Amino acid sequence: MTVNTKEILAALVVCLALAACRSTTEVRGIYVNQDSSGTLFPCTDATAAVLVPDRALAMRYFATMSPSQAAYVELRGVKAKSGSIYGGRPYFVVKQIIAVRPRAEGECPAVAHSVNSVLRDAP
């Protein structure tokens, strides 16, 4: 069986198209972590609560913040969804942690209500 140049080129185009669909993105928002469960509230979408299952981010968070305290984060990574293709839970795969620091006054004001709803059950 021989592979011709057109077949190789077609396979390369398909691979590049798939890779482009999963390109990295930068996101900034408010991050909280309770009981080792990290949640990100992007500044650009006050209604979104995105799961962030990343041990390195959790370790930096706990080194910088008190448990259940809101932190401002800037992250680079890949947006994804778990579960069904029709409506799985959004999560973010962290590739790089750019910043983790205490939330400044007025930072991401639209997500304040969303963060409080998660922290309501905190001790």
TIBA-951073 format. One record per residue: residue in three letters; y, x, z of N, C-alpha, C in turn. Coordinates in steps of 0.05 Angstrom, whole numbers, padded with zeros to 5 digits, always signed. Example, Ala and Ser with C-alpha at 12.3 -4.5 7.8 and 13.67 -1.06 7.14 Angstrom:
% residues 2
Ala-00114+00264+00156-00090+00246+00156-00066+00264+00156Ser-00045+00257+00142-00021+00273+00143+00001+00258+00157
END
This chain:
% residues 123
Met-00024+00017+00000+00000+00000+00000+00025+00018+00000Thr+00042+00013-00018+00067+00029-00020+00091+00011-00013Val+00110+00024+00000+00134+00010+00008+00157+00019-00011Asn+00170+00000-00024+00191+00009-00041+00218+00009-00027Thr+00238+00019-00040+00265+00023-00029+00277-00004-00022Lys+00273-00025-00038+00284-00051-00033+00273-00063-00007Glu+00247-00059-00001+00235-00070+00023+00246-00055+00048Ile+00250-00029+00046+00261-00014+00068+00290-00022+00073Leu+00305-00026+00051+00333-00034+00054+00335-00062+00066Ala+00318-00080+00058+00318-00107+00069+00311-00107+00099Ala+00291-00091+00106+00284-00089+00135+00307-00077+00151Leu+00321-00058+00140+00344-00045+00153+00366-00065+00157Val+00372-00082+00137+00393-00102+00139+00386-00122+00161Val+00361-00131+00162+00352-00150+00182+00356-00138+00210Cys+00348-00113+00213+00350-00100+00240+00379-00097+00248Leu+00397-00090+00229+00425-00088+00236+00437-00115+00243Ala+00429-00135+00229+00439-00162+00235+00430-00171+00263Leu+00406-00166+00270+00396-00173+00296+00411-00157+00318Ala+00415-00131+00313+00429-00115+00332+00458-00124+00336Ala+00471-00133+00315+00498-00143+00317+00500-00168+00334Cys+00480-00184+00333+00480-00209+00349+00479-00203+00379Arg+00469-00180+00387+00466-00173+00415+00486-00151+00422Ser+00509-00150+00410+00528-00129+00415+00540-00132+00443Thr+00549-00109+00453+00560-00110+00480+00588-00122+00480Thr+00595-00133+00503+00621-00146+00506+00632-00137+00533Glu+00658-00138+00536+00671-00132+00561+00680-00158+00574Val+00675-00160+00600+00682-00184+00615+00695-00176+00641Arg+00715-00192+00649+00728-00188+00675+00727-00214+00689Gly+00725-00213+00715+00723-00237+00731+00720-00232+00760Ile+00713-00253+00774+00709-00252+00803+00679-00253+00808Tyr+00669-00234+00824+00641-00231+00830+00636-00235+00860Val+00616-00251+00866+00607-00254+00894+00577-00249+00895Asn+00568-00240+00918+00539-00235+00922+00531-00245+00949Gln+00513-00264+00949+00502-00275+00974+00472-00272+00973Asp+00460-00262+00993+00431-00260+00994+00419-00247+00970Ser+00432-00225+00960+00423-00210+00937+00424-00225+00911Ser+00440-00246+00910+00443-00262+00885+00472-00259+00876Gly+00476-00245+00854+00503-00240+00844+00512-00261+00824Thr+00536-00271+00827+00547-00291+00809+00575-00282+00800Leu+00580-00284+00774+00605-00276+00762+00619-00301+00752Phe+00645-00303+00758+00662-00324+00748+00682-00311+00730Pro+00678-00312+00703+00696-00299+00684+00724-00311+00686Cys+00744-00294+00684+00772-00302+00685+00778-00321+00662Thr+00764-00318+00640+00770-00334+00616+00758-00362+00616Asp+00740-00368+00635+00726-00394+00635+00722-00402+00664Ala+00739-00419+00674+00738-00428+00702+00714-00445+00708Thr+00700-00456+00688+00677-00473+00693+00651-00458+00693Ala+00651-00432+00685+00626-00417+00682+00619-00402+00708Ala+00594-00403+00715+00582-00387+00737+00559-00372+00724Val+00561-00346+00721+00542-00330+00706+00526-00313+00726Leu+00500-00315+00724+00482-00299+00741+00483-00270+00731Val+00485-00251+00750+00486-00222+00743+00465-00208+00760Pro+00440-00206+00749+00418-00193+00763+00419-00163+00759Asp+00437-00149+00773+00440-00120+00770+00442-00107+00797Arg+00422-00090+00802+00421-00076+00828+00444-00056+00832Ala+00452-00041+00811+00473-00022+00814+00500-00036+00820Leu+00505-00059+00808+00529-00074+00813+00529-00084+00842Ala+00506-00095+00850+00504-00105+00878+00508-00082+00898Met+00498-00058+00893+00502-00036+00911+00531-00028+00912Arg+00545-00027+00890+00574-00021+00890+00590-00042+00904Tyr+00582-00067+00900+00595-00090+00913+00593-00087+00943Phe+00569-00083+00953+00565-00081+00982+00578-00056+00994Ala+00581-00035+00978+00594-00011+00988+00625-00015+00989Thr+00635-00033+00973+00664-00038+00972+00673-00062+00988Met+00656-00083+00989+00665-00109+00999+00647-00117+01023Ser+00658-00137+01038+00642-00150+01059+00624-00171+01044Pro+00601-00177+01056+00584-00197+01043+00598-00224+01039Ser+00594-00236+01016+00605-00262+01008+00635-00261+01003Gln+00647-00238+01002+00676-00235+00996+00679-00233+00966Ala+00699-00246+00955+00704-00245+00926+00715-00218+00917Ala+00703-00207+00896+00712-00181+00886+00720-00184+00857Tyr+00740-00169+00848+00747-00168+00820+00730-00147+00807Val+00718-00154+00784+00701-00135+00769+00708-00134+00740Glu+00703-00112+00728+00705-00108+00699+00678-00096+00691Leu+00664-00109+00673+00637-00101+00665+00635-00100+00635Arg+00617-00083+00625+00610-00082+00597+00580-00087+00596Gly+00572-00105+00577+00543-00111+00575+00538-00132+00554Val+00516-00147+00558+00506-00166+00538+00504-00194+00551Lys+00516-00214+00539+00513-00241+00548+00487-00252+00538Ala+00473-00267+00556+00447-00278+00548+00443-00305+00563Lys+00421-00318+00556+00413-00343+00570+00384-00341+00576Ser+00377-00352+00600+00349-00352+00607+00338-00381+00602Gly+00313-00383+00599+00301-00409+00596+00302-00419+00567Ser+00306-00445+00564+00306-00459+00539+00328-00450+00520Ile+00323-00451+00494+00343-00445+00475+00364-00467+00473Tyr+00358-00490+00485+00376-00513+00484+00394-00515+00508Gly+00392-00497+00528+00410-00499+00550+00401-00483+00574Gly+00393-00459+00570+00385-00442+00593+00409-00433+00609Arg+00403-00422+00632+00424-00412+00650+00436-00386+00639Pro+00463-00384+00638+00475-00359+00628+00472-00337+00648Tyr+00467-00313+00637+00467-00289+00654+00478-00266+00638Phe+00485-00245+00652+00498-00222+00640+00483-00197+00646Val+00475-00182+00626+00460-00157+00629+00481-00134+00629Val+00484-00121+00652+00505-00101+00655+00496-00075+00643Lys+00512-00064+00626+00507-00037+00614+00526-00016+00627Gln+00550-00025+00635+00569-00006+00648+00586-00021+00667Ile+00590-00010+00691+00608-00021+00711+00634-00006+00708Ile+00655-00020+00701+00681-00007+00697+00697-00008+00723Ala+00697-00030+00737+00712-00032+00762+00700-00053+00781Val+00701-00046+00807+00694-00065+00828+00714-00059+00850Arg+00730-00080+00857+00750-00076+00877+00758-00103+00890Pro+00771-00102+00912+00780-00127+00925+00798-00143+00905Arg+00795-00168+00907+00811-00186+00889+00841-00185+00898Ala+00858-00181+00879+00887-00180+00885+00899-00208+00884Glu+00921-00212+00897+00935-00237+00899+00941-00248+00870Gly+00932-00272+00864+00938-00285+00839+00919-00276+00816Glu+00899-00260+00822+00881-00250+00801+00860-00272+00794Cys+00858-00278+00769+00840-00299+00760+00844-00325+00776Pro+00868-00336+00777+00873-00359+00794+00857-00384+00787Ala+00849-00387+00761+00834-00410+00753+00806-00412+00764Val+00795-00390+00773+00767-00390+00783+00766-00393+00813Ala+00788-00395+00827+00788-00397+00856+00771-00420+00866His+00773-00443+00853+00757-00467+00862+00728-00462+00857Ser+00720-00450+00835+00692-00445+00829+00680-00426+00849Val+00694-00405+00856+00684-00386+00876+00680-00400+00903Asn+00699-00416+00911+00697-00430+00937+00673-00448+00938Ser+00665-00460+00915+00642-00478+00915+00616-00462+00921Val+00615-00437+00912+00591-00421+00917+00591-00411+00946Leu+00615-00404+00956+00617-00393+00983+00616-00414+01005Arg+00617-00439+00998+00618-00461+01017+00594-00459+01036Asp+00571-00451+01026+00547-00450+01042+00543-00424+01057Ala+00562-00406+01054+00560-00380+01067+00564-00382+01097Pro+00549-00366+01113+00552-00367+01142+00579-00358+01152
END
